[in-house]
């Protein structure tokens, strides 16, 4: 299944809640969560950039 922007944001929110609610900080667990969050953030950033580029193209076509 292909990851969507909405799914990525949802997973990021889950990571934040899990980290906020953690009673103990397990460095291995923390490291894995931070790595996954970085991957999700990069994915979301790319999705937003791609969407912005598509919108710019559409606006250019409308203006011409």
C-alpha positions in Angstrom: 0.0 0.0 0.0 1.3 3.4 -1.0 1.7 5.9 1.9 -0.5 9.0 1.6 0.2 12.5 3.1 -2.8 12.0 5.5 -1.4 8.7 6.7 2.1 10.1 7.2 0.7 13.0 9.2 -1.4 10.6 11.3 1.6 8.5 12.0 3.7 11.5 13.0 0.9 12.5 15.4 1.0 9.0 16.9 4.8 9.2 17.4 4.5 12.6 19.1 1.8 11.3 21.5 3.8 8.2 22.2 6.9 10.2 23.0 4.9 12.6 25.2 3.3 9.8 27.1 6.4 7.7 27.6 7.2 7.2 31.3 10.7 6.1 30.5 13.0 7.1 27.7 14.5 4.0 26.1 17.2 5.4 23.8 16.8 2.6 21.3 13.0 3.2 21.1 13.6 6.9 20.9 16.1 6.6 18.1 13.8 4.4 16.1 10.9 6.8 16.5 13.0 9.9 15.6 14.3 8.1 12.5 10.8 7.2 11.4 9.6 10.7 12.1 12.4 12.1 10.0 11.4 9.8 7.1 7.8 10.9 7.4 8.7 14.5 7.5 10.8 14.2 4.4 7.9 12.4 2.7 5.4 15.1 3.7 7.8 17.9 2.6 8.2 16.2 -0.9 4.4 15.8 -1.2 3.9 19.5 -0.4 6.6 20.6 -2.8 5.2 18.4 -5.6 1.7 19.7 -5.0 2.9 23.3 -5.0 4.7 22.7 -8.3 1.5 21.2 -9.8 -0.6 24.1 -8.7 1.9 26.6 -10.2 1.7 24.7 -13.5 -2.1 24.8 -13.4 -2.1 28.6 -12.6 0.3 29.2 -15.5 -2.0 27.3 -17.9 -5.0 29.3 -16.7 -3.1 32.6 -17.3 -2.1 31.7 -20.8 
